[in-house]
Amino acid sequence: MTCVITLRQKGYKLTPQRRLIADILHDTGAHLTADEIIAHAQERMPGVDKSTVYRTLDLLEEAGCVFKSRIGDTFVYHHAEEGHHHHLVCRKCGKTVECAEDLFAPLEQSLARDYGFHVDLHHVVMNGLCQACAKET
């Protein structure tokens, strides 16, 4: 698991709680809210404190092991090994569609070339209307 290696290389202590949270994100392979991660962690290691989970998620995000994205009113986390992808979220029905990683490649290149700005577009969430809801409008 690259998270374990990354944390060790960056000099972080690999506590049982950190390893557990990294394992949950890695093994689940889904987008999870902090509350879902807390529930999984407490099932496997009763007594894990919520603040420990939040601090660990912040650490894992800072280390590049997880991506944190806002979908609606909630933040979700997913393991960086899943790769970069983007989401289209319907603001009316809530339908979520994953988009390819290279969707924003032309934009990234244009911003770098024209403005000398290197944008971080690893996990973008775009809100709008899905085809079905757009027809109803």
N, C-alpha and C positions, 0 to 999 in steps of 0.2 A: 504494500500500500504506500503510495507516494506521500501521503500526509505524514505518516510516521517518519519517513526519511527526511522530508522537508523540515518538520519541526526539530528533529535532531540536528540537521545541518545548520539551522538558524540558532541553535543553542538553547532551545526551550526544553524544559523538563517534560518528559512524557509521563504524566500522571495517569493512573487508571481511568480517571474521569475523562481526560482528554482523549485517551485511546478509545474509550467506549463511544464517545460522541462522534469521533472520526469514523469508527466502525459502523455506527448507525447510518450516517450519511452515505458511506461507501456501500454498505450492504443493501440498503433500501432502494437506492437507485431512483428515487423519486424526489419531487420537490416537497419539502416538509416545512411546516411552520415551527417556530420555536416551541410552541406548546406541544406539538406532536413529537418533537425531539425529546422534550422533557418527559413526556409520558413513556416513550420507548426506553429512555435512560433509567427512569425510576422502576420500570418493570424488570430490567436486568440488574440494576444496582440500587435497591431501595435506599432512600436517604440522600440521593444526589440532589443538591440544592439548585434551585432555579437560577440563582445568580451565577453559580459555577457554569451552568449550561450557557447562559448569555455571554459570560466572559470568554468561554472557550469558543463559541461561535464567532465572536469578534476577533479572537486570535487566529482562528482558522481562516477567516476572510482576509485578514491582514497578511497572512502567510501565503495566500494564493491557493489554499486548499479547497475553499468553497466559494460559491457565488451567492450573493444575497440580492434578491430582487423584490420590488414592491409589485404585488398583483392586487389591485383593488386597495383595500384598507389593511392588507396583511403583507408582512415580509415572508418570503420563502427562501429556503436554502437548498442548494444542491451541490453535490460533490463536483469539483472541478474536472475530475477524470471523465465525466460525462461529456465534456467538450462544451464549446460555446454554442448557444442557440438563442433564439429570440421567441417572443410570445406575442400573439395578437389576441387581445381580450375584448370581447363584446361588452360594452358598458350597459347594454340592456338585458341580455339573457345570461351573461357570464361565461359563455363558451370561450374556451382557450384553445388556440391552435399554435403549435410549435413551428417556427420557420428555420430555414437553413442558416448555418453559421455565416456563410459568405454573402448574405443578403446586403449587408452594409459595406462590403469591400470597396465598391466604387466611391462611396461617400468618404470612407476613411482615406482613400488614396487622394481624392480631390482636396480634402481639408489639409492633408499633409503637404501636397504640392502647392496649393494656392495660398494657404495661410501659415504654413509651417507649424501646424497644430496637429498633434498626435492624439486623437480621441480614443477613449476606452469604450468600445462598443462590444463588450463580451457577452452581455446578457441583457438585452433590451426588451422592455415590455411596452407595447403600444396599445392604446385604448382606442376603440372606435365601434363600428357596428358590423356585425357579421352579415353575410348576404341575406339571410332570412329576415333578420330584424330591419335591415335597410329597406327591404321590399315593403315592410309594414308601415314605414314612415312616409 
